[in-house]
Each structure stands twice: as C-alpha cells, then as structure tokens.
Amino acid sequence: MTDYHIHIGQFNEKYYDPFAIFHIIERLSDKTKIKEIHYSSTSSCRDDVELSGIEEEINYAQSFNSKKIIIKPYLWFIPKYAEQNINVESATKAFDYCGIKIHPAGQIWDENNSIHLKALHQIFKWADNNKKYILIHCGAKNYDLPTRFENFFTEYTNAKIILAHSNPVSETAQMVNKYNNVFCDTACIQKESFDQLKKEINNTKKILFGSDFPVNNYFNKLLFNKKMSLSKEYTETCKIIKNLNYE
C-alpha cells in the first residue's frame, strides 16, 4: 500500500525531521501494510523559503535507507518560484520527483497573473509528459475548491491528479467521476465524509490513501486536545485502509 500524503519539515512552530517521520512509518509498516510513501516539505510555507533550502532538506530525506518502505518526494511548487523565473522543468531535475504539489490555500495562485498561469501550465505539462502526480490541496473556499483547476484536467490528460482531502465531497466526486486521470485522497477526512465519498464515487479504487501525517497529529492536539503519540496517530489513521476496496 502507498500513503500518497506525507509531510516533513517546518510546520508552524514544530519541525518534523524526515528521519523521525520515516522511522515511525518504517517501524509500523508490518502492521499498517504501508510499503511506499510520497512526501512533501511543509517548509515550503515559510516566508523565507528558497528552493535551494528545500532541495537540501529533500537531499537529506532521501538519504534515509530503508529495506521496508519506498520513499518518494513531491516538489511543492509555489508562486514565489515562478516569480523568481524558476522553470518547473529545471526545478524537477534535482530529484526523481513522484509529482508536484500545489497548495492554493497556503499560497495564492492567480491565473490572471501571466507568470502564475505560465507556471501552472508548466506544472501540468511536466506531469503530463512524465505521467506523474499533481497533488492539489482542496477545501471549501473558492480558491481551493476541487473544481478550481478543472480546465487543466481536460488539457493534460496524462497527468495523474490527486484532489487532497476530498473536500468538499460532492465537488470531489464530480471531478473524480468525470475525468479518468483525477483521483482523490483520504487525508484528514472525517468518517461521515468518507462514507459519503464512497457512495458518490463510481470507482472507489480512485480513492487513494493519504494520511496527512504528521500534520494530522498537530491539528488533533491543537483543535481537539487529542494527546496521541505520533506512532499511535499513524496506526489509527491507517485503519481507514480497511474500508477501501483494494484488491
């Protein structure tokens, strides 16, 4: 099984060391059945972030040697990089990225800005040419609805789109059912929404497992006062796999 939504790096006041996160997932892999993870760095949200710093962090993360889990990075591409004339094709050459992440809630993407629009086309074209993933943060606001980038889904049909968080459910299901290349994940989804998602999506194999680990642990402590260890959190989150119709 693959966890398509893992994080490392700086998140608000906490720093999640890649080795610490990977060790937990590796140690629990026999129990959770997770054999591959796709991760991105939340350090990409720092105000002072530079691509070179993210590459140093990924280089360190990729030095983690495991015989039990496969570890693949996303490049979290932000508008700031485009404004610095960083080309997506060039930026993706540093590592064998499994895909690119975009986060329209964390960073402002403006399709009316020619620089941003050009970068978005570069992102989708790269994923299309290489049959890679694009992980898109989704939510209930106008700027991060699952339908936000629909015009790109139709143009770049070889890109494998993952609508992270499957939020809102109905809009997510609409996109997943409409496009062969669009999937969704379970990151931070509540049971009621997950049950609705399974009912509304025609092919439930297009629901991919994503944990949002360890960010889910951060918010469970902050918002719900759930004082659960990282190991326990990941174990509990992975139980959702049992409800997915995988062969």
C-alpha positions in Angstrom: 0.0 0.0 0.0 1.0 3.6 -0.7 0.5 6.6 1.5 0.2 9.4 -1.0 0.2 12.3 1.5 3.0 12.5 4.0 4.8 15.6 5.3 8.2 16.5 6.6 9.8 19.9 7.6 8.8 23.0 9.4 5.1 23.4 10.3 4.4 26.5 12.3 6.5 26.2 15.5 7.3 22.5 15.0 9.9 20.8 12.9 9.3 17.3 11.7 12.6 15.7 11.0 12.4 13.4 7.9 14.3 10.6 9.6 12.0 10.7 12.6 8.9 10.5 10.5 10.2 7.8 8.2 11.4 5.7 11.1 7.9 5.7 12.6 6.3 4.7 9.2 9.0 2.0 8.7 8.6 0.5 12.1 4.9 0.3 11.7 4.9 -1.0 8.1 4.1 -4.6 9.0 1.1 -3.5 10.9 -0.1 -0.8 8.6 0.9 -2.6 5.3 2.3 0.7 4.0 5.2 -0.1 1.7 5.6 3.3 -0.1 5.2 6.9 0.9 5.0 10.1 -1.1 6.1 13.2 0.9 6.3 16.9 0.6 8.0 19.5 2.7 5.9 22.0 4.7 9.0 24.1 5.0 7.7 25.3 1.6 5.3 27.5 3.5 7.9 29.5 5.3 8.0 33.2 4.4 11.8 33.0 3.8 11.7 29.7 1.8 14.1 29.3 -1.1 14.2 26.3 -3.5 17.8 25.6 -2.6 16.9 25.1 1.0 14.1 22.7 0.1 16.4 20.8 -2.1 18.9 20.5 0.8 16.1 19.1 3.0 15.0 16.6 0.4 18.6 15.5 -0.2 18.8 14.8 3.5 15.4 13.0 3.5 16.4 10.8 0.5 19.5 9.6 2.3 17.2 7.6 4.6 18.0 4.0 3.8 15.1 1.5 4.3 14.6 -2.0 3.1 10.9 -1.9 4.1 9.5 1.3 2.6 10.0 3.1 -0.7 10.3 6.9 -0.2 9.4 9.4 -3.0 9.3 13.2 -2.8 6.9 15.7 -4.3 8.2 19.1 -5.3 6.0 21.6 -3.6 6.0 24.4 -6.2 5.0 27.8 -5.1 4.2 31.1 -7.0 7.3 32.7 -5.5 9.5 30.3 -7.5 7.7 31.3 -10.7 8.2 35.0 -9.8 12.0 34.2 -9.4 12.0 32.9 -13.0 12.5 29.3 -11.8 11.3 27.0 -14.6 9.3 23.9 -13.5 11.2 21.6 -15.9 14.5 22.8 -14.5 13.4 22.6 -10.9 12.3 19.0 -11.2 15.7 17.8 -12.4 17.3 17.7 -8.9 15.5 14.5 -7.8 13.3 11.8 -9.2 10.1 13.5 -8.0 7.0 11.4 -8.0 5.0 14.6 -8.6 4.3 18.2 -7.8 2.2 19.6 -5.0 0.3 22.9 -5.2 -1.5 24.4 -2.3 -3.9 27.3 -3.3 -4.8 27.8 0.4 -1.2 28.2 1.5 0.0 30.2 -1.4 -2.0 32.5 -3.7 -2.2 31.2 -7.3 -3.6 33.8 -9.7 -4.5 32.7 -13.2 -4.8 36.3 -14.2 -1.2 36.8 -13.5 0.7 35.7 -16.6 3.7 34.5 -14.6 1.5 32.3 -12.4 -0.5 31.0 -15.4 2.7 30.1 -17.2 4.0 28.2 -14.2 0.7 26.3 -13.8 0.9 25.2 -17.4 4.5 24.1 -16.9 3.4 22.1 -13.8 0.7 20.3 -15.6 2.7 19.8 -18.8 5.6 18.3 -16.8 3.2 15.8 -15.1 1.5 15.1 -18.4 4.8 14.4 -20.3 6.1 12.2 -17.5 2.9 10.6 -16.3 3.5 12.0 -12.8 1.2 13.1 -10.0 -0.1 16.5 -9.1 -1.3 16.7 -5.5 -3.7 19.6 -5.1 -4.8 20.8 -1.7 -8.6 21.1 -1.7 -11.1 22.8 0.6 -14.4 24.6 0.7 -13.2 28.1 -0.2 -13.5 29.4 -3.8 -9.7 29.5 -4.1 -9.2 25.8 -3.2 -12.3 24.0 -4.5 -11.7 20.7 -6.3 -13.0 22.3 -9.4 -10.5 25.2 -9.3 -8.1 23.8 -11.9 -10.6 21.8 -14.0 -9.6 23.4 -17.2 -6.1 21.9 -16.8 -7.6 18.4 -16.2 -9.0 18.4 -19.7 -5.9 19.6 -21.4 -3.3 17.5 -19.6 -4.9 14.0 -19.6 -1.8 12.0 -18.8 -1.2 13.9 -15.6 -2.4 12.0 -12.6 -4.4 14.5 -10.4 -5.0 13.8 -6.7 -7.5 16.0 -5.0 -6.2 16.1 -1.5 -8.6 15.9 1.4 -11.6 15.2 -0.8 -13.2 18.4 0.4 -16.0 19.2 -0.3 -17.1 15.6 -1.0 -19.7 16.3 -3.7 -17.3 18.5 -5.8 -14.6 16.0 -5.4 -16.8 13.1 -6.5 -17.9 15.2 -9.5 -14.3 15.6 -10.7 -13.2 12.0 -10.0 -16.2 10.6 -11.8 -15.9 13.0 -14.8 -12.1 12.6 -15.5 -10.2 9.3 -15.9 -7.0 11.0 -14.7 -8.4 12.5 -11.5 -8.2 10.8 -8.1 -8.7 11.9 -4.5 -7.2 11.0 -1.1 -8.3 10.4 2.4 -6.1 12.9 4.2 -7.8 14.3 7.3 -11.2 13.1 6.1 -13.9 12.5 8.7 -15.8 9.2 8.9 -19.1 10.8 7.8 -17.5 12.4 4.8 -15.6 9.3 3.9 -18.8 7.2 3.9 -20.4 9.8 1.7 -17.4 9.8 -0.6 -17.6 6.0 -1.1 -21.2 6.3 -2.0 -20.8 9.2 -4.5 -17.6 8.0 -6.4 -18.3 5.4 -9.1 -15.0 3.7 -8.8 -13.8 3.6 -5.2 -10.3 2.4 -6.3 -9.8 6.0 -7.3 -9.9 6.9 -3.6 -6.2 6.8 -2.6 -5.0 6.6 0.9 -3.4 9.7 2.3 -2.7 10.3 6.0 -1.5 13.9 6.1 0.9 12.6 8.7 2.2 14.2 11.0 0.2 17.3 10.3 -3.0 15.4 11.4 -1.4 14.8 14.8 -0.6 18.5 15.1 -4.2 19.6 14.5 -5.7 16.9 16.6 -3.7 18.1 19.5 -4.3 21.8 18.8 -8.0 21.7 17.9 -9.3 18.6 19.7 -6.9 18.2 22.6 -6.2 14.6 21.5 -2.8 13.9 23.1 -1.8 10.9 20.9 1.7 9.9 20.2 2.9 10.1 16.6 3.1 6.3 16.3 -0.4 5.8 17.7 -1.7 8.5 15.4 -0.3 6.9 12.3 -1.6 3.5 13.3 -5.1 4.8 13.9 -5.1 6.8 10.7 -4.1 3.7 8.7 -7.1 1.8 9.8 -9.1 3.7 7.2 -7.4 1.4 4.7 -9.6 -1.5 5.8 -12.6 0.4 4.4 -11.1 0.9 1.0 -12.0 -1.6 -1.7 -8.4 -2.5 -2.8 -7.6 -6.0 -4.1 
